[in-house]
Amino acid sequence: MDHLQTQGLSLPRLGLGTFRMQGDVCRSAVESALALGYRHIDTAEMYGNEDAIGAAIAASRIARGNLHVTTKVWNENLAPDAIRRALNASLKKLKLDCVDLYLVHWPAKNMDLPAMFETLLKLKEEGRTRAIGVANFNLALLKTVVEEIKAPIACNQIEYHVMLDQTKVAKYLAAKSIPLVAYCPLAQGRAASDQTLAAIGRKHNASAAQVALKWLIDQDGVAAIPKASRAESQKANLDALKLSLDDADRKAIAALPKNQRCVNPGFAPAWD
Ligand SMILES: NC(=O)c1ccc[n+]([C@@H]2O[C@H](COP(=O)([O-])OP(=O)(O)OC[C@H]3O[C@@H](n4cnc5c(N)ncnc54)[C@H](OP(=O)(O)O)[C@@H]3O)[C@@H](O)[C@H]2O)c1
């Protein structure tokens, strides 16, 4: 598995997303993914599945140092005391002493960025998380965090896939050597039935979903966290790493409409 180096982490470029999986479904999906070789699991306090993931990790007996776990603090818990309580609760459910990456899940309108990052850095110093980062931060917010607060963020996790342009944020992250972790990398499954991607896949004996994932992973500094509950899809997504796309494939993908945003709640910041 290829890795990205960031803020002391070695982040596997393909991880398992776990949104909308809970209880036994989530536990068995994570167990199956770990058995197949996934070593990067993405969760969040908001997903309500950290306990199931903790159980799967414990059952796997994978050495802690060989596994990357990301979780996130929800945007109602961004006051210093609330962040601390949220991370403690996440760690308890995950049955871990520390996570690898702790992200601010969504910006909040009234958030106090300096106080937030001071707390996150304290939690890092205390060994409760190995690194900190953000998700859903637009260009303006990213610039504040990187250039004014100078917080050592290990990634920005944002929606990114073949049907959504993220050039501005991606260019900024690349210039600062900060990885982009692509969520909804399959456009919530829509990429799997796209005819252009299916045609490219036929050329390479691969599926449309595999083409969509490899297009992301081929980009410098990009990781992807597809969610897959079925073992066959989990394996197919891992196998996507072996695919070789050519210039004609990339040209056809570049011509797809790039305005298909899957996630856009009302409290999101304006996207640049
Ligand atoms: N930071 C944030 O605000 C944020 C927001 C959204 C998501 N995320 C993270 O990103 C992860 C991924 O996003 P997502 O779950 O919304 O969407 P996604 O990964 O783009 O798509 C998931 C869908 O694709 C299907 N699928 C997976 N592999 C497939 C394959 N090889 N062939 C055909 N279909 C396939 C899944 O089916 P099955 O499940 O039935 O197998 C599921 O229906 C989330 O789970 C979460 O961890 C983060």
PDBQT file of the ligand as one rigid body, heavy atoms in Angstrom, charges set to zero:
ROOT
HETATM    1  N1  LIG A 301     -15.560  14.798   6.507  1.00  0.00    +0.000 N 
HETATM    2  C1  LIG A 301     -16.808  14.767   6.075  1.00  0.00    +0.000 C 
HETATM    3  O1  LIG A 301     -17.583  15.733   6.260  1.00  0.00    +0.000 OA
HETATM    4  C2  LIG A 301     -17.291  13.568   5.316  1.00  0.00    +0.000 A 
HETATM    5  C3  LIG A 301     -18.501  13.635   4.589  1.00  0.00    +0.000 A 
HETATM    6  C4  LIG A 301     -18.913  12.512   3.900  1.00  0.00    +0.000 A 
HETATM    7  C5  LIG A 301     -18.164  11.350   3.931  1.00  0.00    +0.000 A 
HETATM    8  N2  LIG A 301     -17.006  11.286   4.671  1.00  0.00    +0.000 N 
HETATM    9  C6  LIG A 301     -16.201  10.036   4.754  1.00  0.00    +0.000 C 
HETATM   10  O2  LIG A 301     -15.959   9.577   3.440  1.00  0.00    +0.000 OA
HETATM   11  C7  LIG A 301     -16.423   8.240   3.316  1.00  0.00    +0.000 C 
HETATM   12  C8  LIG A 301     -16.842   7.947   1.895  1.00  0.00    +0.000 C 
HETATM   13  O3  LIG A 301     -17.932   8.762   1.479  1.00  0.00    +0.000 OA
HETATM   14  P1  LIG A 301     -19.407   8.172   1.265  1.00  0.00    +0.000 P 
HETATM   15  O4  LIG A 301     -19.575   6.956   2.108  1.00  0.00    +0.000 OA
HETATM   16  O5  LIG A 301     -20.366   9.264   1.500  1.00  0.00    +0.000 OA
HETATM   17  O6  LIG A 301     -19.485   7.837  -0.289  1.00  0.00    +0.000 OA
HETATM   18  P2  LIG A 301     -18.579   6.992  -1.331  1.00  0.00    +0.000 P 
HETATM   19  O7  LIG A 301     -17.450   6.314  -0.658  1.00  0.00    +0.000 OA
HETATM   20  O8  LIG A 301     -18.291   7.906  -2.467  1.00  0.00    +0.000 OA
HETATM   21  O9  LIG A 301     -19.633   5.923  -1.879  1.00  0.00    +0.000 OA
HETATM   22  C9  LIG A 301     -20.124   4.885  -1.067  1.00  0.00    +0.000 C 
HETATM   23  C10 LIG A 301     -21.094   4.060  -1.909  1.00  0.00    +0.000 C 
HETATM   24  O10 LIG A 301     -20.393   3.435  -2.991  1.00  0.00    +0.000 OA
HETATM   25  C11 LIG A 301     -20.639   2.035  -2.972  1.00  0.00    +0.000 C 
HETATM   26  N3  LIG A 301     -19.424   1.332  -3.407  1.00  0.00    +0.000 N 
HETATM   27  C12 LIG A 301     -18.254   1.229  -2.737  1.00  0.00    +0.000 A 
HETATM   28  N4  LIG A 301     -17.347   0.545  -3.473  1.00  0.00    +0.000 NA
HETATM   29  C13 LIG A 301     -17.967   0.190  -4.621  1.00  0.00    +0.000 A 
HETATM   30  C14 LIG A 301     -17.565  -0.540  -5.754  1.00  0.00    +0.000 A 
HETATM   31  N5  LIG A 301     -16.334  -1.036  -5.872  1.00  0.00    +0.000 N 
HETATM   32  N6  LIG A 301     -18.459  -0.712  -6.756  1.00  0.00    +0.000 NA
HETATM   33  C15 LIG A 301     -19.713  -0.215  -6.659  1.00  0.00    +0.000 A 
HETATM   34  N7  LIG A 301     -20.164   0.501  -5.607  1.00  0.00    +0.000 NA
HETATM   35  C16 LIG A 301     -19.294   0.700  -4.597  1.00  0.00    +0.000 A 
HETATM   36  C17 LIG A 301     -21.014   1.700  -1.530  1.00  0.00    +0.000 C 
HETATM   37  O11 LIG A 301     -21.810   0.537  -1.516  1.00  0.00    +0.000 OA
HETATM   38  P3  LIG A 301     -21.906  -0.470  -0.256  1.00  0.00    +0.000 P 
HETATM   39  O12 LIG A 301     -21.690   0.275   0.997  1.00  0.00    +0.000 OA
HETATM   40  O13 LIG A 301     -23.258  -1.051  -0.401  1.00  0.00    +0.000 OA
HETATM   41  O14 LIG A 301     -20.836  -1.503  -0.391  1.00  0.00    +0.000 OA
HETATM   42  C18 LIG A 301     -21.765   2.954  -1.126  1.00  0.00    +0.000 C 
HETATM   43  O15 LIG A 301     -23.119   2.879  -1.552  1.00  0.00    +0.000 OA
HETATM   44  C19 LIG A 301     -17.559   8.170   4.352  1.00  0.00    +0.000 C 
HETATM   45  O16 LIG A 301     -17.977   6.845   4.622  1.00  0.00    +0.000 OA
HETATM   46  C20 LIG A 301     -16.911   8.896   5.499  1.00  0.00    +0.000 C 
HETATM   47  O17 LIG A 301     -15.985   8.051   6.179  1.00  0.00    +0.000 OA
HETATM   48  C21 LIG A 301     -16.554  12.391   5.334  1.00  0.00    +0.000 A 
ENDROOT
TORSDOF 0
